[in-house]
Amino acid sequence: MRTMSALLPRLALLCSLPIAACEHTTPLEWEPPEALPPASGEFPRRLTYNPGDDRSPSVSGGSLAFSRFEPGQEVSFPGGLPVAVRCIALMPPAGGTITAKHCPLPAPVPQDSVVTWVEPALSPDGSQIVYGRIKSHLLDVRPATRRLRVGPADDPAQFTIDWNAFWTMPDGRRPTTFIKPSWPDPGRLRFLAGVDSVFKIKGAGASRATDTITVAYALVDLELGTGQSAVVPGAESAIAYTPAPDGGTWIIELADSTRLMHLAPGSATAEEVGFFLEPALDIANVDGTPVAGHRSGKAEALDLETGLTRTVGRFDGPVLRVAAVPGSRQFVAEVEVITVSFVGPNGVPLSAGSANLWLVELP
Amino acid sequence: MLPDASPFTGALAPVLGGVLVLALSTALLPAKLTAQTGGVIVGQVTNAVNGEPVLGAQIEVGRGQHGAVSGAEGRYRVAEIRPGVYRVAVRAVGFKPVVQDSVVVSGGRATVINVQLAPEAVELPGLAVEARPDRLLDPRIAATVQQVTAADLRELPVTSIEQAVQLQAGVVEASFRGGRAGQEVLILDGMAVKNQLDAASGPAGIAIPPIAVSEVTLVTNGFSAQYGQALSGMVMAVTRDGGDRLEGTLALETDRLMGQGSDYGFDRLVAALSGPLFGGMRFFAALDARGRLDHEPVNAPVPTDTLDPRSEQPWVLPNNAGERYDLFGKLTIPVGSRNTLRLQGALSDDQRQLFDPVVKYSPAGSPAQRVSGGLAMAHFQHVTSPARSRTAVFDLRLGYFDKEAIRAPLCSTPDFQFGAFTFARWCFAGEDVARSRDTVAAMNRVPGFRVPTFASATPWGVPGFFMTDSPRGELAWNRFREGRARLDVYWGPGPDTDLRLGGEYVTQKVQSFTRLEAYETVAGGAPEPVTSEFSPFQASGYGEWVQRLSDVALTAGLRVDAFNPRSALDSGELKTRVAVGPRVAATAMIKDALIVGSWGHFAQPPDYQYLTDAAFDDTLRTGRFRRGNPGLGFETATQYELQVRFRPSPNTGVRIGAYVRRLDGLVASVPLGVDVDSAIFGNADFGDVRGMEFTLERDFVRGWGARISYVLQKAEATATNAEDFFRRFRITPVGDTVIPPTVSFPLDYDRRHALIVTARGRIPERAGPILGEFEGALVFRWGSGLPYTRTTVGGDSIIGMPNGERMPAQYAADILIRRPFRLGGARLGVYIDIRNITNRRNVVAVRRESGTPEAGEPQIEDAAQQAYGENPDPIPYESRRYRDFADSDGNGLVAGSSELLPLYQRAARDFLQPLLAFGTPRLFRLGVEVSF
C-alpha cells in the first residue's frame, strides 16, 4: 500500500507531461474545393461559360489573362442604363477554374463615373501585368480617361507604372486607346494604338443609338523604364500583329486586311507573305503558323510554304481575337455570340453581343 | 425636458460641490452597514486561575502592526485587519504570555480568541481558545454577505472570480439582484476599480488571477457607505500578501487528450511565487494565462446537411480563438512598527477573435477585439499603538487605472504557437488612426479594411449570406484612465463602537473613436468618424457608525457622491451633480435568530459612454442614432431588506430575506422628436426589483459541506438597457413630441426562480491509497427562463407586451474532482474539471418571431428566395462559385431554380444555424498543480 502511495504522484506527474505535447482538435475549417480541370479534353474546347462577356485573351507567364464581365458586376446610375464593370481574370491556358480575379475598386460617391479594367497581359515571368484602366462618366459613351498601367500580377491595383494612353504620336496622330499589349521583353511593351470611334448606329432597331468602337491604326513600342513611346517602323498602319518566328513581326494593315505582311527584324518595310480568304480581325503565331480570326466565325491557318489556308475552327459568331499558347499548337479564340448586328462607320458591318473564350488546337 | 437623475441631485446640486462633499465627509456621523475589507479579532482575556477578567492585557496581531488593550471585563477588539493568517500574542504584567498561531481572519467577520492567562507564579500554562466565528449570527454583519475563499476558488469548478461570484444567490450572469450589468463595483483591497466608461456593455479591463486572491466577498444589499459607484452590489476582493517563507505554485490545465467532441482548445497556465525579500519586505507575484481555440463553445445541434462542414466538425467554431494574460504583483513593506506600505500592480491583456457567421468561411475577414488594462496601487496603513485603549487605523490609498479597448479586423490571421496562444500582440487594422483619433484621415478608407463582397470560398459558392469581410467595417477604440486618492480613518472608541470617516477624489480621462464601414470613404456614404475626449472627476465622502448594545447592533451611515463630466460639453463647464446616500440598519438577536433590517439609498454616475455621441458599443450599428447627453445625472436605487438568520443545528445555517429595490434615473434612450429611429440618452428609466432569497448551508465538517440557495425575484422596469429604445410610448396630442412611457415590463435578466446548489466533500485518508483524500465539488444551477419579446414574422411589430414571453428553463451541473499527493517537499494535485456534465443543451436565445432557436422552414425558404432573387445569374464552370454537384444537367452552368436555388437554400440553412442560441456544452479540463 505504501508503495502504491509513493507511485501514484509520480505516475500522475509523468502522465501529465505528454499532455502538453498533444495537439488540440482543429476548429471547424473548410477548404474550398480544388480548382476544376478543363471542362473537356476535346478541341475546340470551351474555356468560359460566362453568360457575361470575356474579351481580350492573352497567354503569357503561364496563364491566360482576359477581361471579364460577369452578370451582377454592373453599376447602376440613377436614370441611366447599368454599366458593366470589367475585371481581370486569370486561368490556366488549358482551362478549368479561374485562378484569380481582380476588379477595380468601386468609384466614390457620388457615382457619376465607372472604372473598368481591360486588355490584360502578364509579363513573361508572370510577376507583372499590364492592363488598361478606363474611366467613363455617366451617360458619356466616350472614355474620360484611359491609362496603361503595370502592376503586380497578384494585386494590379498597386500599379507601378501609370501611362496616359491619350497621347500624340510623332506623326501627329492622337491615339486614345491601346489594343492587345504584349511584352517583347521585360522592359518593353508593344501594343496597337488606335482611337475610340463614336458613331450613330443605324438599323439597330427602331431607335438610333450612339456607340463607341476602337479602331487600331499603328503598332507602338513603349519603354517602361523611360516612358518613351515610338511607332514601330513599317507598322504605321497596322491593325493586327503577332511576333513572327524569325524575331520579326507579322502584321495586318488597314488597307487590305486579308494580306499577311512580314516585318523582318531591323527592317522598316513590311512585305506580303500570304493572304487569308477573309479579312483578318486578329492574328496569332501558333507554333510558327499564322492564324487569323474572321467575322464569319472561322479561324483560319495559313501555310506559308504553300500559301494555302485551312479552317481550323468554326464558331457561331465572329472570332474577334486570337492568342497563341506558347510552346504548343493551341490558341485561344475570343468568340462573340451576336445579339445585335449593325453597320458601322464607312459601311463596315459590325455586331454586338457577349463573348466567350475557346481553346483550339491545330491539327 | 428630460427627467432628472434623482430627487437628491436636483435639490442639492446647486449647493453641494466637490469641496463640500469632502468637508461633509469629515463632519457626518459614520455608519457601517456591511462587511469591510478588513476583519476583526475579538475576545476576552481572563485569569486562568480564578476566571476574573484581566484588564490592560496587550493583544498583538502579526508583527505588531495591529493590536489592542483589553478593557472592561477583559474584552478586547482588534479591527481593520487584512484577511489572512496571523499570529496572536497576549501579554499582561504578572502573567505568562500566550501565543496562538494560524489565526484566520476574514474580511468583515469577527474571529473570536478568548485567552486565559496564567499568573507567573503559578505552574499553569496559559491558554488561548479560538472560537469559530459565527458569520451567520454575527450581529455586526447587517449586509447580505456571501464569501468565496481562496479554498473555494481552488476547489470549486470555476476559472475566474466572475464565475465564483455567479455561484452566489442573486447573481444572474452580469446582473446582481435584478440590476443591469455595470451596476456593481469591484473593491480591490479597499479601493474601487470600475470601468466607468462602458461598464454596462464593455469588459472591466482588468482581472486579478484567482490564485492571487485570498477571499472574495459579494455584497448585494445595504453596502457600506464607504463605497459608491454601484447600485446593485459590490465584489470585494482581497489579494494575498507574500508570506514569511518562499512558496510557489505551478498549475497546468487543458482539454487536450479529450479528443474530438470534448477538446475545445483550452489551455491554462497558472503560476505564483511569494516569499520574503529583505528588511521584512515580502512579495507576491502571479500569472494566469489562458488560451482558447473556441472562446465560447456552444452546444448547438449538428446540421443535417451532410455537405455542411459542421456536420463532421460540429464542436469548435472557427475564427473564435483568443488568449488572455493576467499578471499580478505585490510588495508588502513594513515601515516601522506601526506602518505598512503595500505596492501592487496588475496587468491584463485579452485579445480574441469575434465569431461572426457572416465571415464564417473567411478567417481573414473576422473581426477581433483586444482589451488591455493596467492597475497600480499604493496603500499606506498606519495603526496606532495597541497600548492605547482606543485604536485608530489610517489608510491612504493611491491608484491608477488604465483600460484600453479596440475592435477591428486583424491585419493578418493570428499565428497560433501553442493551442490558442500566439505570445504576440495582435495587429489591428486602423489601430494607429483610432489611437490618434484622426478624424481627418478617417474620412478616407482606413488602411487594412477591405470592401466586403460575397465570399466564393464557401461550400455553396453562391453570392449570398457569407461575406469576405465584415460589412460593419468597424473600427472602435476607447481608453479610460483614472487616478484615485482615498483616505479612510477608523476609530474604535470602545469594543462595541466603530467609527469610520473617509473621502475619495478621482480624476478621469475618457477618449473614444468610432468609425463604421471603414472600407468606404465618408464621401462614399460611410458614417462620419466620431470621437470624444473629456476629463470628468468624481469626489465622495462618507461617515459610518456601528454601535453594539448587547444583542442589538445599530448601524448608520451617510455617503455623499459628486461627479462632473467637465469638458464633455463643448459649450463650457458643466455643473457638478451631487447625490446623498443615507444608509441605516439594525440587527437584533431574538431567541436564536438574528433579525436584520436595512435601508439604503445608493447612487452611481452614469457610464460615460452615454455622455457623448461616440461610444465603444455605439448604436450606430443598428442605424438608430443615440445622441450623447452630457447633462446626465446619477442613477439611483433605494433598497429595503428584512432578513432572518438562524441555525437549526450547530452545523447548519438558514438565511431568509426579502427585499425591495426601487431603481430610478437609469440611463435610457429617450425619443427625440417623432423620429422613432432618433433618441437621446436620458435618466429616464425606472423600475422595481422585488425578491426573496433563501439559503440553507451546512458547514464543512466531517468531510462534507453544502449550500442551497433559492431566489425568487421579479425585476420590472421601463427599459432593459440604455440602448433599449422605449418600446411603448405616446405621442403628444399636438403630435410633435414622443413621451416616454410609464409602463414597466420584465427586464431581460428577470429570472423569476433560481436554484444553486454547491457541495464539497473529501474522502478520508483511511479509505485507502487510491480513494483516500480524493476531493470533490459539485455545482448545480437551475434557473427559470429569461424573458424575450415576441414579434411578428416581419419583425416590425411586437406581439403582446415587451418581454411577455419566456425562454425555457436552464440547468447545468459542474463537478471538480481532485487527488492531492505529497511528492517530497512538494504538494501535487491532479484534477478533472467537468462543466455541464450532463451535456444539457440550454437555450440562451430564441428567434423573436418564432420563440425557438432554430429558424423555421418558411424563414429559411424566404431567406433563400430573397438571396436568389438578388443574384439569379447562372454560375459558369470556370467560376470559383461553380459547384459541380449542383450542375445537374452538366452544361457547365449552375442556373435556374432547379440548380441554383437549392444552393441558396443550403446556404441559408447553414447561415441561419442558431449556433449562439445554445449555451456551453460539456467541457472537460485536466489539471496538474505543484506547490511547495
Interface residues (C-beta under 8 A of the other chain):
Chain A: M1 R2 M4 S5 L8 P9 R10 A12 L13 S16 I19 A20 C22 E23 H24 T25 T26 P27 L28 E29 W30 P32 P33 L36 A39 R46 L47 T48 Y49 N50 P51 E70 P71 G72 M91 G95 G96 T97 I98 K101 L105 P106 P108 V109
Chain B: L252 T254 D255 R256 L257 G259 Q260 D263 Y264 G265 D267 L293 D294 P309 R310 Q313 P314 W315 V316 L317 P318 N319 N320 A321 Y361 G419 V451 S456 A457 T458 P459 P463 T521 A523 G524 G525 G768 P769 I770 R819 F821 R822 L823 L828 V830 N871 D873 P874 P876 Y877 E878 S879 R880 Y882 R883 D884 N891 G892 L893 L926 V928 V930
